[in-house]
Amino acid sequence: MHFIDPQAHSRRAFLRRTGQLALTGTALPFALNLAAMGEAAAFDASDYKALVCVFLYGGNDYANTVVTYDDPSYNAYSTVRGGGAGQTAGGIALAKSDLTATLLQPTTALAGGRQYALHPSMTGLASLFNAGQAAVQLNVGPLVVPLTKAQYSSADRKTYPLPPKLFSHNDQQSIWQSSSPEGSTIGWGGNIGDLALGSNATSLFTCINVTGNAVFLSGDSALSYQLSSTGGAVPINAVKNNVYNSSAVKAALSTLVQQSRPHTLENEYNRVTARAISAEARITSGLAGVSLATAFPAGNNLADQLKVVARVIGARSALGTRRQVFLVSIGGFDLHDNLISQHPGVLGRVSSALTAFYNATVELGVASKVTAFTASDFGRTLASNGDGSDHGWGSHHLMVGGAVKGKAFYGTAPPVSVGRTALADDQWHVGQGRLLPSTSVDQYAATLAKWFGVADSELAGILPNLRHFGAAAGRPDYPVNLGFMG
């Protein structure tokens, strides 16, 4: 199977796949059997597991999401962001007193007395963290290789390559989702789906997209199946409903777009159409059998998307799925201006939607089988531009679910600085408080993938930069498994 980096596949994995492929009994040429190989390459999955990527479009401001709270760090944060005297709000700094209700209380305290709170609008996620169902990964972002600040500043880009097109919205969204800039056609969520196809009786329902077009769920064999956030499956209206108020016309059209044709292209078109009609009927039937008592917040599009995801998970037996990858999203994070007035609303929607979703997984009895995680284009600058913050790099992200080793922080807590101070330990700021990631997206993704069932030998093919991290690469300080999953 051709993943993002086919050279990374081991001979053993290749032989295992081809051996499994032989069991399908197919005699077609190897090059024509990528889909069958995708089915054969799947890992063993005797239980159910799902990954849910929650993408925050626009580049989320990390400093006002996971807010530094201990006095020395908070005072530095407040100074940089224009806070008032006595730890009061000012500029784009939040008042410390407003953070008390969302103070995060990890089981093991951070070194140096560091403390964090979530934004005051994120009470639901703060409660999940303190109850052990959520965790925070500190300072994660795209990296090709591990970098120090000096290496970032080096002119030797061959030895110390940077992710391409840093600080560009479209490109960094694509790099987060696929390890390649805009134009990439394969995402790591889709490649995980490639491996999982054979675990599902209906492989079409492996990768489910409940948001707009995105590369994350595109695999070599796995397709991104689109659902709406309001009605579930997207029907072909002329086949689903009467045409010109005539059931006869509808029936005739339905026959025309599904019957076999002698022309190869016509026949393939009708075959795909028939598959879409069949899938829509199965999804609709499956969702009809799932009712949730969990209340999802009204007027919250992310909550609407996550409610559909929860219902699809609830219909897993009817749909014949054991492994699924989902994508949902919310925009509104490109806050160069109006950070203080607009950020609370979007973060509040994220918190209430994810809290309701976790509660729904509890209701469905799958809380330990479903893991949601956040991602975003990039973090933003710690320094204020007057009314907001500008494009950055590393950011803090949240993992939610019963399998998450919660009530904990993972990664390195960066000092609070804009990168122009004499702090001896300030290795993580590269100007204006942009974070140089101390954890790569590949490490973050690999930790989730391993929990999902991906074998160690498969990881490098899904995440092409992962070969530069971990003990095998001589970098045990950048582990492949970050440890936040049970």
ABEGO torsion letter per residue (X at the ends): XBBABAAABBAAAAAAAAAAAAAAGBABBAAAAAAAAAAAABBBBABBBBBBBBBBBGGBBAAAABBBABAAAAAAAAAAAGBBBGGBBEEABBBAAAAAAABBBBABBBBGGBBBBBBAAAAAAAAAAAAGABBBBBGBBBBABBBBAAAAABABAAABBBBBGBGBAAAAAAAAAAGBBBGBABBAAAAAAAAAAAABABAAAABBBABBBBAAABBAABBBBBBBAAAEBBBBAAAABBBGGBAAAAAAAAAAAABBBABAAAAAAAAAAAAAAAAAAAAAAAAAABBBABBBBBGBAAAAAAAAAAAAAAAAAAAGBABBBBBBBBBGABBABGAAAAAAAAAAAAAAAAAAAAAAAAAAGAAAABBBBBBBABBBBABBAGABBBBBBBBBBBBBEAABBBGBBBEBBBBBBAGABABAABAABAEGGBBBBABBAAAAAAAAAAAAGBBAAAAAAABAAAAABEAAAGBAABBABAGABX
